[in-house]
Amino acid sequence: MANWLKKLGKEDSADLAKERLKLVLIHDRTNLTARVLDEMKDELIDVISRHVAIDPSAVKITMIHEGREQRLICDIPVKQK
């Protein structure tokens, strides 16, 4: 059982390393720094909150790479009235 747990931990580390590498590559290709992403997040929160009630603390913005495409994903929870 201990070997299984060790193997599981290694796979998790490998997956984490892959995700970190993907982030580095995406940032290199798009030239979007963490600061720029934060600024975009703030601007999106400002604009969208003018029209609907949102939870600013729960807004998440991520960049993903799918094949040759890059996607900016915004998860913006809308508050119920």
PyMOL Python script that loads the backbone (N, CA, C, O; Angstrom):
from pymol import cmd

cmd.read_pdbstr("""\
ATOM      1  N   MET A   1       0.817  -1.187   0.000  1.00  0.00           N
ATOM      2  CA  MET A   1       0.000   0.000   0.000  1.00  0.00           C
ATOM      3  C   MET A   1       0.869   1.262   0.000  1.00  0.00           C
ATOM      4  O   MET A   1       0.537   2.248  -0.659  1.00  0.00           O
ATOM      5  N   ALA A   2       1.974   1.229   0.736  1.00  0.00           N
ATOM      6  CA  ALA A   2       2.855   2.400   0.793  1.00  0.00           C
ATOM      7  C   ALA A   2       3.408   2.731  -0.592  1.00  0.00           C
ATOM      8  O   ALA A   2       3.528   3.906  -0.940  1.00  0.00           O
ATOM      9  N   ASN A   3       3.745   1.714  -1.385  1.00  0.00           N
ATOM     10  CA  ASN A   3       4.242   1.960  -2.739  1.00  0.00           C
ATOM     11  C   ASN A   3       3.184   2.654  -3.594  1.00  0.00           C
ATOM     12  O   ASN A   3       3.492   3.535  -4.396  1.00  0.00           O
ATOM     13  N   TRP A   4       1.944   2.243  -3.409  1.00  0.00           N
ATOM     14  CA  TRP A   4       0.866   2.853  -4.178  1.00  0.00           C
ATOM     15  C   TRP A   4       0.741   4.339  -3.829  1.00  0.00           C
ATOM     16  O   TRP A   4       0.550   5.170  -4.716  1.00  0.00           O
ATOM     17  N   LEU A   5       0.847   4.669  -2.550  1.00  0.00           N
ATOM     18  CA  LEU A   5       0.757   6.064  -2.130  1.00  0.00           C
ATOM     19  C   LEU A   5       1.932   6.880  -2.663  1.00  0.00           C
ATOM     20  O   LEU A   5       1.759   8.024  -3.083  1.00  0.00           O
ATOM     21  N   LYS A   6       3.124   6.290  -2.646  1.00  0.00           N
ATOM     22  CA  LYS A   6       4.289   6.991  -3.185  1.00  0.00           C
ATOM     23  C   LYS A   6       4.109   7.253  -4.676  1.00  0.00           C
ATOM     24  O   LYS A   6       4.405   8.343  -5.165  1.00  0.00           O
ATOM     25  N   LYS A   7       3.622   6.242  -5.391  1.00  0.00           N
ATOM     26  CA  LYS A   7       3.407   6.392  -6.831  1.00  0.00           C
ATOM     27  C   LYS A   7       2.369   7.463  -7.099  1.00  0.00           C
ATOM     28  O   LYS A   7       2.530   8.262  -8.022  1.00  0.00           O
ATOM     29  N   LEU A   8       1.308   7.494  -6.309  1.00  0.00           N
ATOM     30  CA  LEU A   8       0.265   8.492  -6.465  1.00  0.00           C
ATOM     31  C   LEU A   8       0.841   9.890  -6.268  1.00  0.00           C
ATOM     32  O   LEU A   8       0.516  10.805  -7.025  1.00  0.00           O
ATOM     33  N   GLY A   9       1.669  10.060  -5.285  1.00  0.00           N
ATOM     34  CA  GLY A   9       2.296  11.351  -5.024  1.00  0.00           C
ATOM     35  C   GLY A   9       3.183  11.802  -6.168  1.00  0.00           C
ATOM     36  O   GLY A   9       3.206  12.986  -6.501  1.00  0.00           O
ATOM     37  N   LYS A  10       3.912  10.878  -6.775  1.00  0.00           N
ATOM     38  CA  LYS A  10       4.771  11.217  -7.905  1.00  0.00           C
ATOM     39  C   LYS A  10       3.944  11.646  -9.099  1.00  0.00           C
ATOM     40  O   LYS A  10       4.305  12.596  -9.793  1.00  0.00           O
ATOM     41  N   GLU A  11       2.838  10.959  -9.347  1.00  0.00           N
ATOM     42  CA  GLU A  11       1.974  11.333 -10.472  1.00  0.00           C
ATOM     43  C   GLU A  11       1.385  12.722 -10.245  1.00  0.00           C
ATOM     44  O   GLU A  11       1.280  13.517 -11.179  1.00  0.00           O
ATOM     45  N   ASP A  12       1.003  13.008  -9.014  1.00  0.00           N
ATOM     46  CA  ASP A  12       0.474  14.331  -8.715  1.00  0.00           C
ATOM     47  C   ASP A  12       1.541  15.394  -8.960  1.00  0.00           C
ATOM     48  O   ASP A  12       1.236  16.455  -9.506  1.00  0.00           O
ATOM     49  N   SER A  13       2.769  15.132  -8.571  1.00  0.00           N
ATOM     50  CA  SER A  13       3.860  16.081  -8.787  1.00  0.00           C
ATOM     51  C   SER A  13       4.115  16.275 -10.272  1.00  0.00           C
ATOM     52  O   SER A  13       4.357  17.393 -10.725  1.00  0.00           O
ATOM     53  N   ALA A  14       4.061  15.198 -11.022  1.00  0.00           N
ATOM     54  CA  ALA A  14       4.272  15.284 -12.473  1.00  0.00           C
ATOM     55  C   ALA A  14       3.155  16.093 -13.123  1.00  0.00           C
ATOM     56  O   ALA A  14       3.411  16.924 -13.995  1.00  0.00           O
ATOM     57  N   ASP A  15       1.924  15.853 -12.701  1.00  0.00           N
ATOM     58  CA  ASP A  15       0.795  16.600 -13.252  1.00  0.00           C
ATOM     59  C   ASP A  15       0.910  18.084 -12.912  1.00  0.00           C
ATOM     60  O   ASP A  15       0.637  18.944 -13.749  1.00  0.00           O
ATOM     61  N   LEU A  16       1.312  18.372 -11.693  1.00  0.00           N
ATOM     62  CA  LEU A  16       1.486  19.751 -11.268  1.00  0.00           C
ATOM     63  C   LEU A  16       2.586  20.427 -12.079  1.00  0.00           C
ATOM     64  O   LEU A  16       2.436  21.576 -12.492  1.00  0.00           O
ATOM     65  N   ALA A  17       3.676  19.727 -12.306  1.00  0.00           N
ATOM     66  CA  ALA A  17       4.770  20.273 -13.108  1.00  0.00           C
ATOM     67  C   ALA A  17       4.320  20.540 -14.539  1.00  0.00           C
ATOM     68  O   ALA A  17       4.691  21.554 -15.131  1.00  0.00           O
ATOM     69  N   LYS A  18       3.522  19.635 -15.094  1.00  0.00           N
ATOM     70  CA  LYS A  18       2.989  19.834 -16.456  1.00  0.00           C
ATOM     71  C   LYS A  18       2.127  21.085 -16.523  1.00  0.00           C
ATOM     72  O   LYS A  18       2.248  21.880 -17.455  1.00  0.00           O
ATOM     73  N   GLU A  19       1.259  21.258 -15.536  1.00  0.00           N
ATOM     74  CA  GLU A  19       0.380  22.429 -15.514  1.00  0.00           C
ATOM     75  C   GLU A  19       1.199  23.716 -15.393  1.00  0.00           C
ATOM     76  O   GLU A  19       0.893  24.711 -16.050  1.00  0.00           O
ATOM     77  N   ARG A  20       2.220  23.696 -14.569  1.00  0.00           N
ATOM     78  CA  ARG A  20       3.074  24.879 -14.425  1.00  0.00           C
ATOM     79  C   ARG A  20       3.789  25.201 -15.732  1.00  0.00           C
ATOM     80  O   ARG A  20       3.892  26.363 -16.124  1.00  0.00           O
ATOM     81  N   LEU A  21       4.276  24.170 -16.393  1.00  0.00           N
ATOM     82  CA  LEU A  21       4.945  24.370 -17.676  1.00  0.00           C
ATOM     83  C   LEU A  21       3.972  24.936 -18.707  1.00  0.00           C
ATOM     84  O   LEU A  21       4.333  25.825 -19.478  1.00  0.00           O
ATOM     85  N   LYS A  22       2.753  24.432 -18.724  1.00  0.00           N
ATOM     86  CA  LYS A  22       1.745  24.954 -19.655  1.00  0.00           C
ATOM     87  C   LYS A  22       1.511  26.437 -19.399  1.00  0.00           C
ATOM     88  O   LYS A  22       1.419  27.227 -20.338  1.00  0.00           O
ATOM     89  N   LEU A  23       1.416  26.815 -18.124  1.00  0.00           N
ATOM     90  CA  LEU A  23       1.219  28.226 -17.793  1.00  0.00           C
ATOM     91  C   LEU A  23       2.380  29.084 -18.288  1.00  0.00           C
ATOM     92  O   LEU A  23       2.174  30.167 -18.835  1.00  0.00           O
ATOM     93  N   VAL A  24       3.588  28.595 -18.092  1.00  0.00           N
ATOM     94  CA  VAL A  24       4.772  29.339 -18.551  1.00  0.00           C
ATOM     95  C   VAL A  24       4.729  29.502 -20.067  1.00  0.00           C
ATOM     96  O   VAL A  24       4.986  30.591 -20.581  1.00  0.00           O
ATOM     97  N   LEU A  25       4.407  28.436 -20.781  1.00  0.00           N
ATOM     98  CA  LEU A  25       4.342  28.501 -22.241  1.00  0.00           C
ATOM     99  C   LEU A  25       3.242  29.443 -22.717  1.00  0.00           C
ATOM    100  O   LEU A  25       3.440  30.213 -23.657  1.00  0.00           O
ATOM    101  N   ILE A  26       2.092  29.378 -22.070  1.00  0.00           N
ATOM    102  CA  ILE A  26       0.988  30.263 -22.453  1.00  0.00           C
ATOM    103  C   ILE A  26       1.377  31.716 -22.242  1.00  0.00           C
ATOM    104  O   ILE A  26       1.136  32.559 -23.106  1.00  0.00           O
ATOM    105  N   HIS A  27       1.977  32.010 -21.096  1.00  0.00           N
ATOM    106  CA  HIS A  27       2.385  33.385 -20.827  1.00  0.00           C
ATOM    107  C   HIS A  27       3.451  33.845 -21.813  1.00  0.00           C
ATOM    108  O   HIS A  27       3.450  35.004 -22.227  1.00  0.00           O
ATOM    109  N   ASP A  28       4.361  32.953 -22.192  1.00  0.00           N
ATOM    110  CA  ASP A  28       5.385  33.306 -23.170  1.00  0.00           C
ATOM    111  C   ASP A  28       4.763  33.606 -24.528  1.00  0.00           C
ATOM    112  O   ASP A  28       5.182  34.545 -25.204  1.00  0.00           O
ATOM    113  N   ARG A  29       3.784  32.833 -24.927  1.00  0.00           N
ATOM    114  CA  ARG A  29       3.159  33.014 -26.243  1.00  0.00           C
ATOM    115  C   ARG A  29       2.261  34.236 -26.298  1.00  0.00           C
ATOM    116  O   ARG A  29       2.177  34.891 -27.337  1.00  0.00           O
ATOM    117  N   THR A  30       1.603  34.550 -25.222  1.00  0.00           N
ATOM    118  CA  THR A  30       0.655  35.666 -25.222  1.00  0.00           C
ATOM    119  C   THR A  30       1.255  36.960 -24.690  1.00  0.00           C
ATOM    120  O   THR A  30       0.668  38.029 -24.855  1.00  0.00           O
ATOM    121  N   ASN A  31       2.404  36.874 -24.063  1.00  0.00           N
ATOM    122  CA  ASN A  31       3.033  38.029 -23.418  1.00  0.00           C
ATOM    123  C   ASN A  31       2.138  38.650 -22.358  1.00  0.00           C
ATOM    124  O   ASN A  31       2.230  39.850 -22.099  1.00  0.00           O
ATOM    125  N   LEU A  32       1.272  37.850 -21.741  1.00  0.00           N
ATOM    126  CA  LEU A  32       0.420  38.331 -20.654  1.00  0.00           C
ATOM    127  C   LEU A  32       1.065  37.954 -19.325  1.00  0.00           C
ATOM    128  O   LEU A  32       1.216  36.776 -18.999  1.00  0.00           O
ATOM    129  N   THR A  33       1.432  38.959 -18.583  1.00  0.00           N
ATOM    130  CA  THR A  33       2.018  38.706 -17.269  1.00  0.00           C
ATOM    131  C   THR A  33       0.893  38.563 -16.250  1.00  0.00           C
ATOM    132  O   THR A  33      -0.268  38.841 -16.547  1.00  0.00           O
ATOM    133  N   ALA A  34       1.244  38.137 -15.076  1.00  0.00           N
ATOM    134  CA  ALA A  34       0.259  38.022 -13.999  1.00  0.00           C
ATOM    135  C   ALA A  34      -0.343  39.390 -13.699  1.00  0.00           C
ATOM    136  O   ALA A  34      -1.529  39.493 -13.387  1.00  0.00           O
ATOM    137  N   ARG A  35       0.462  40.431 -13.791  1.00  0.00           N
ATOM    138  CA  ARG A  35      -0.023  41.795 -13.553  1.00  0.00           C
ATOM    139  C   ARG A  35      -1.080  42.184 -14.591  1.00  0.00           C
ATOM    140  O   ARG A  35      -2.104  42.774 -14.248  1.00  0.00           O
ATOM    141  N   VAL A  36      -0.829  41.854 -15.849  1.00  0.00           N
ATOM    142  CA  VAL A  36      -1.787  42.179 -16.913  1.00  0.00           C
ATOM    143  C   VAL A  36      -3.083  41.402 -16.709  1.00  0.00           C
ATOM    144  O   VAL A  36      -4.171  41.952 -16.881  1.00  0.00           O
ATOM    145  N   LEU A  37      -2.972  40.129 -16.346  1.00  0.00           N
ATOM    146  CA  LEU A  37      -4.179  39.342 -16.086  1.00  0.00           C
ATOM    147  C   LEU A  37      -4.979  39.931 -14.924  1.00  0.00           C
ATOM    148  O   LEU A  37      -6.209  39.967 -14.973  1.00  0.00           O
ATOM    149  N   ASP A  38      -4.293  40.389 -13.889  1.00  0.00           N
ATOM    150  CA  ASP A  38      -4.973  41.018 -12.756  1.00  0.00           C
ATOM    151  C   ASP A  38      -5.666  42.314 -13.183  1.00  0.00           C
ATOM    152  O   ASP A  38      -6.783  42.597 -12.750  1.00  0.00           O
ATOM    153  N   GLU A  39      -5.002  43.097 -14.032  1.00  0.00           N
ATOM    154  CA  GLU A  39      -5.605  44.335 -14.523  1.00  0.00           C
ATOM    155  C   GLU A  39      -6.850  44.023 -15.362  1.00  0.00           C
ATOM    156  O   GLU A  39      -7.870  44.702 -15.242  1.00  0.00           O
ATOM    157  N   MET A  40      -6.759  42.994 -16.210  1.00  0.00           N
ATOM    158  CA  MET A  40      -7.908  42.590 -17.016  1.00  0.00           C
ATOM    159  C   MET A  40      -9.057  42.151 -16.118  1.00  0.00           C
ATOM    160  O   MET A  40     -10.215  42.486 -16.371  1.00  0.00           O
ATOM    161  N   LYS A  41      -8.737  41.411 -15.083  1.00  0.00           N
ATOM    162  CA  LYS A  41      -9.754  40.942 -14.141  1.00  0.00           C
ATOM    163  C   LYS A  41     -10.455  42.129 -13.500  1.00  0.00           C
ATOM    164  O   LYS A  41     -11.683  42.158 -13.423  1.00  0.00           O
ATOM    165  N   ASP A  42      -9.681  43.112 -13.036  1.00  0.00           N
ATOM    166  CA  ASP A  42     -10.258  44.299 -12.402  1.00  0.00           C
ATOM    167  C   ASP A  42     -11.165  45.057 -13.373  1.00  0.00           C
ATOM    168  O   ASP A  42     -12.249  45.501 -12.992  1.00  0.00           O
ATOM    169  N   GLU A  43     -10.729  45.204 -14.615  1.00  0.00           N
ATOM    170  CA  GLU A  43     -11.525  45.914 -15.605  1.00  0.00           C
ATOM    171  C   GLU A  43     -12.809  45.154 -15.929  1.00  0.00           C
ATOM    172  O   GLU A  43     -13.874  45.758 -16.057  1.00  0.00           O
ATOM    173  N   LEU A  44     -12.711  43.842 -16.059  1.00  0.00           N
ATOM    174  CA  LEU A  44     -13.904  43.040 -16.324  1.00  0.00           C
ATOM    175  C   LEU A  44     -14.902  43.148 -15.173  1.00  0.00           C
ATOM    176  O   LEU A  44     -16.103  43.295 -15.399  1.00  0.00           O
ATOM    177  N   ILE A  45     -14.409  43.076 -13.956  1.00  0.00           N
ATOM    178  CA  ILE A  45     -15.276  43.212 -12.790  1.00  0.00           C
ATOM    179  C   ILE A  45     -15.980  44.565 -12.812  1.00  0.00           C
ATOM    180  O   ILE A  45     -17.181  44.648 -12.555  1.00  0.00           O
ATOM    181  N   ASP A  46     -15.242  45.612 -13.117  1.00  0.00           N
ATOM    182  CA  ASP A  46     -15.801  46.960 -13.155  1.00  0.00           C
ATOM    183  C   ASP A  46     -16.908  47.070 -14.206  1.00  0.00           C
ATOM    184  O   ASP A  46     -17.996  47.565 -13.909  1.00  0.00           O
ATOM    185  N   VAL A  47     -16.642  46.620 -15.412  1.00  0.00           N
ATOM    186  CA  VAL A  47     -17.606  46.745 -16.505  1.00  0.00           C
ATOM    187  C   VAL A  47     -18.839  45.881 -16.266  1.00  0.00           C
ATOM    188  O   VAL A  47     -19.965  46.359 -16.402  1.00  0.00           O
ATOM    189  N   ILE A  48     -18.639  44.626 -15.914  1.00  0.00           N
ATOM    190  CA  ILE A  48     -19.774  43.710 -15.744  1.00  0.00           C
ATOM    191  C   ILE A  48     -20.627  44.107 -14.549  1.00  0.00           C
ATOM    192  O   ILE A  48     -21.851  43.981 -14.590  1.00  0.00           O
ATOM    193  N   SER A  49     -19.991  44.588 -13.484  1.00  0.00           N
ATOM    194  CA  SER A  49     -20.756  44.967 -12.286  1.00  0.00           C
ATOM    195  C   SER A  49     -21.630  46.196 -12.527  1.00  0.00           C
ATOM    196  O   SER A  49     -22.519  46.475 -11.723  1.00  0.00           O
ATOM    197  N   ARG A  50     -21.404  46.932 -13.603  1.00  0.00           N
ATOM    198  CA  ARG A  50     -22.282  48.047 -13.956  1.00  0.00           C
ATOM    199  C   ARG A  50     -23.653  47.548 -14.415  1.00  0.00           C
ATOM    200  O   ARG A  50     -24.647  48.270 -14.340  1.00  0.00           O
ATOM    201  N   HIS A  51     -23.686  46.301 -14.892  1.00  0.00           N
ATOM    202  CA  HIS A  51     -24.909  45.779 -15.493  1.00  0.00           C
ATOM    203  C   HIS A  51     -25.581  44.682 -14.672  1.00  0.00           C
ATOM    204  O   HIS A  51     -26.805  44.556 -14.695  1.00  0.00           O
ATOM    205  N   VAL A  52     -24.800  43.894 -13.953  1.00  0.00           N
ATOM    206  CA  VAL A  52     -25.351  42.828 -13.115  1.00  0.00           C
ATOM    207  C   VAL A  52     -24.569  42.757 -11.812  1.00  0.00           C
ATOM    208  O   VAL A  52     -23.403  43.147 -11.740  1.00  0.00           O
ATOM    209  N   ALA A  53     -25.243  42.247 -10.783  1.00  0.00           N
ATOM    210  CA  ALA A  53     -24.577  42.073  -9.488  1.00  0.00           C
ATOM    211  C   ALA A  53     -23.718  40.814  -9.544  1.00  0.00           C
ATOM    212  O   ALA A  53     -24.206  39.732  -9.869  1.00  0.00           O
ATOM    213  N   ILE A  54     -22.429  40.967  -9.221  1.00  0.00           N
ATOM    214  CA  ILE A  54     -21.511  39.829  -9.232  1.00  0.00           C
ATOM    215  C   ILE A  54     -20.771  39.764  -7.905  1.00  0.00           C
ATOM    216  O   ILE A  54     -20.796  40.703  -7.109  1.00  0.00           O
ATOM    217  N   ASP A  55     -20.113  38.635  -7.689  1.00  0.00           N
ATOM    218  CA  ASP A  55     -19.281  38.464  -6.498  1.00  0.00           C
ATOM    219  C   ASP A  55     -17.822  38.657  -6.917  1.00  0.00           C
ATOM    220  O   ASP A  55     -17.196  37.702  -7.376  1.00  0.00           O
ATOM    221  N   PRO A  56     -17.267  39.853  -6.776  1.00  0.00           N
ATOM    222  CA  PRO A  56     -15.909  40.138  -7.231  1.00  0.00           C
ATOM    223  C   PRO A  56     -14.844  39.231  -6.634  1.00  0.00           C
ATOM    224  O   PRO A  56     -13.846  38.933  -7.290  1.00  0.00           O
ATOM    225  N   SER A  57     -15.046  38.788  -5.394  1.00  0.00           N
ATOM    226  CA  SER A  57     -14.035  37.952  -4.745  1.00  0.00           C
ATOM    227  C   SER A  57     -13.993  36.537  -5.332  1.00  0.00           C
ATOM    228  O   SER A  57     -13.022  35.809  -5.127  1.00  0.00           O
ATOM    229  N   ALA A  58     -15.040  36.153  -6.057  1.00  0.00           N
ATOM    230  CA  ALA A  58     -15.094  34.799  -6.616  1.00  0.00           C
ATOM    231  C   ALA A  58     -14.745  34.745  -8.112  1.00  0.00           C
ATOM    232  O   ALA A  58     -14.775  33.670  -8.711  1.00  0.00           O
ATOM    233  N   VAL A  59     -14.420  35.881  -8.711  1.00  0.00           N
ATOM    234  CA  VAL A  59     -14.078  35.928 -10.131  1.00  0.00           C
ATOM    235  C   VAL A  59     -12.739  35.226 -10.357  1.00  0.00           C
ATOM    236  O   VAL A  59     -11.761  35.480  -9.654  1.00  0.00           O
ATOM    237  N   LYS A  60     -12.716  34.337 -11.354  1.00  0.00           N
ATOM    238  CA  LYS A  60     -11.484  33.630 -11.705  1.00  0.00           C
ATOM    239  C   LYS A  60     -11.239  33.778 -13.203  1.00  0.00           C
ATOM    240  O   LYS A  60     -12.142  33.589 -14.018  1.00  0.00           O
ATOM    241  N   ILE A  61     -10.006  34.119 -13.546  1.00  0.00           N
ATOM    242  CA  ILE A  61      -9.613  34.241 -14.945  1.00  0.00           C
ATOM    243  C   ILE A  61      -8.413  33.332 -15.173  1.00  0.00           C
ATOM    244  O   ILE A  61      -7.412  33.410 -14.461  1.00  0.00           O
ATOM    245  N   THR A  62      -8.529  32.477 -16.167  1.00  0.00           N
ATOM    246  CA  THR A  62      -7.438  31.557 -16.486  1.00  0.00           C
ATOM    247  C   THR A  62      -7.184  31.542 -17.992  1.00  0.00           C
ATOM    248  O   THR A  62      -8.064  31.855 -18.794  1.00  0.00           O
ATOM    249  N   MET A  63      -5.985  31.177 -18.342  1.00  0.00           N
ATOM    250  CA  MET A  63      -5.615  30.979 -19.744  1.00  0.00           C
ATOM    251  C   MET A  63      -5.395  29.490 -19.943  1.00  0.00           C
ATOM    252  O   MET A  63      -4.687  28.851 -19.166  1.00  0.00           O
ATOM    253  N   ILE A  64      -6.000  28.944 -20.981  1.00  0.00           N
ATOM    254  CA  ILE A  64      -5.760  27.543 -21.294  1.00  0.00           C
ATOM    255  C   ILE A  64      -5.318  27.418 -22.740  1.00  0.00           C
ATOM    256  O   ILE A  64      -5.627  28.263 -23.580  1.00  0.00           O
ATOM    257  N   HIS A  65      -4.604  26.368 -23.004  1.00  0.00           N
ATOM    258  CA  HIS A  65      -4.085  26.100 -24.346  1.00  0.00           C
ATOM    259  C   HIS A  65      -4.731  24.814 -24.847  1.00  0.00           C
ATOM    260  O   HIS A  65      -4.594  23.759 -24.228  1.00  0.00           O
ATOM    261  N   GLU A  66      -5.436  24.908 -25.971  1.00  0.00           N
ATOM    262  CA  GLU A  66      -6.089  23.747 -26.571  1.00  0.00           C
ATOM    263  C   GLU A  66      -5.591  23.617 -28.005  1.00  0.00           C
ATOM    264  O   GLU A  66      -5.981  24.386 -28.883  1.00  0.00           O
ATOM    265  N   GLY A  67      -4.738  22.647 -28.224  1.00  0.00           N
ATOM    266  CA  GLY A  67      -4.170  22.495 -29.565  1.00  0.00           C
ATOM    267  C   GLY A  67      -3.365  23.722 -29.916  1.00  0.00           C
ATOM    268  O   GLY A  67      -2.419  24.075 -29.211  1.00  0.00           O
ATOM    269  N   ARG A  68      -3.738  24.379 -31.009  1.00  0.00           N
ATOM    270  CA  ARG A  68      -3.045  25.600 -31.419  1.00  0.00           C
ATOM    271  C   ARG A  68      -3.742  26.856 -30.932  1.00  0.00           C
ATOM    272  O   ARG A  68      -3.289  27.966 -31.212  1.00  0.00           O
ATOM    273  N   GLU A  69      -4.842  26.693 -30.203  1.00  0.00           N
ATOM    274  CA  GLU A  69      -5.601  27.834 -29.717  1.00  0.00           C
ATOM    275  C   GLU A  69      -5.323  28.111 -28.246  1.00  0.00           C
ATOM    276  O   GLU A  69      -5.020  27.207 -27.466  1.00  0.00           O
ATOM    277  N   GLN A  70      -5.432  29.364 -27.897  1.00  0.00           N
ATOM    278  CA  GLN A  70      -5.343  29.765 -26.503  1.00  0.00           C
ATOM    279  C   GLN A  70      -6.671  30.400 -26.140  1.00  0.00           C
ATOM    280  O   GLN A  70      -7.261  31.130 -26.937  1.00  0.00           O
ATOM    281  N   ARG A  71      -7.136  30.120 -24.936  1.00  0.00           N
ATOM    282  CA  ARG A  71      -8.429  30.641 -24.507  1.00  0.00           C
ATOM    283  C   ARG A  71      -8.281  31.333 -23.157  1.00  0.00           C
ATOM    284  O   ARG A  71      -7.604  30.855 -22.247  1.00  0.00           O
ATOM    285  N   LEU A  72      -8.935  32.460 -23.074  1.00  0.00           N
ATOM    286  CA  LEU A  72      -9.034  33.183 -21.823  1.00  0.00           C
ATOM    287  C   LEU A  72     -10.399  32.809 -21.251  1.00  0.00           C
ATOM    288  O   LEU A  72     -11.432  33.121 -21.842  1.00  0.00           O
ATOM    289  N   ILE A  73     -10.399  32.147 -20.113  1.00  0.00           N
ATOM    290  CA  ILE A  73     -11.635  31.685 -19.497  1.00  0.00           C
ATOM    291  C   ILE A  73     -11.942  32.556 -18.288  1.00  0.00           C
ATOM    292  O   ILE A  73     -11.111  32.700 -17.391  1.00  0.00           O
ATOM    293  N   CYS A  74     -13.138  33.135 -18.266  1.00  0.00           N
ATOM    294  CA  CYS A  74     -13.570  33.961 -17.148  1.00  0.00           C
ATOM    295  C   CYS A  74     -14.752  33.291 -16.464  1.00  0.00           C
ATOM    296  O   CYS A  74     -15.772  33.016 -17.095  1.00  0.00           O
ATOM    297  N   ASP A  75     -14.609  33.036 -15.194  1.00  0.00           N
ATOM    298  CA  ASP A  75     -15.673  32.471 -14.379  1.00  0.00           C
ATOM    299  C   ASP A  75     -16.135  33.581 -13.443  1.00  0.00           C
ATOM    300  O   ASP A  75     -15.451  33.930 -12.481  1.00  0.00           O
ATOM    301  N   ILE A  76     -17.327  34.134 -13.751  1.00  0.00           N
ATOM    302  CA  ILE A  76     -17.830  35.285 -13.010  1.00  0.00           C
ATOM    303  C   ILE A  76     -19.189  34.938 -12.418  1.00  0.00           C
ATOM    304  O   ILE A  76     -20.202  34.997 -13.115  1.00  0.00           O
ATOM    305  N   PRO A  77     -19.219  34.576 -11.130  1.00  0.00           N
ATOM    306  CA  PRO A  77     -20.491  34.224 -10.487  1.00  0.00           C
ATOM    307  C   PRO A  77     -21.414  35.439 -10.385  1.00  0.00           C
ATOM    308  O   PRO A  77     -21.009  36.507  -9.927  1.00  0.00           O
ATOM    309  N   VAL A  78     -22.656  35.253 -10.821  1.00  0.00           N
ATOM    310  CA  VAL A  78     -23.663  36.315 -10.761  1.00  0.00           C
ATOM    311  C   VAL A  78     -24.486  36.103  -9.486  1.00  0.00           C
ATOM    312  O   VAL A  78     -24.923  34.991  -9.190  1.00  0.00           O
ATOM    313  N   LYS A  79     -24.687  37.188  -8.746  1.00  0.00           N
ATOM    314  CA  LYS A  79     -25.476  37.111  -7.504  1.00  0.00           C
ATOM    315  C   LYS A  79     -26.963  37.046  -7.857  1.00  0.00           C
ATOM    316  O   LYS A  79     -27.414  37.643  -8.834  1.00  0.00           O
ATOM    317  N   GLN A  80     -27.693  36.322  -7.052  1.00  0.00           N
ATOM    318  CA  GLN A  80     -29.137  36.238  -7.217  1.00  0.00           C
ATOM    319  C   GLN A  80     -29.776  37.482  -6.599  1.00  0.00           C
ATOM    320  O   GLN A  80     -29.283  38.010  -5.602  1.00  0.00           O
ATOM    321  N   LYS A  81     -30.858  37.939  -7.186  1.00  0.00           N
ATOM    322  CA  LYS A  81     -31.551  39.128  -6.663  1.00  0.00           C
ATOM    323  C   LYS A  81     -32.395  38.792  -5.478  1.00  0.00           C
ATOM    324  O   LYS A  81     -33.046  39.672  -4.915  1.00  0.00           O
TER     325      LYS A  81
END
""", "prot")
cmd.dss("prot")
cmd.show_as("cartoon", "prot")
cmd.util.cbc("prot")
cmd.orient("prot")
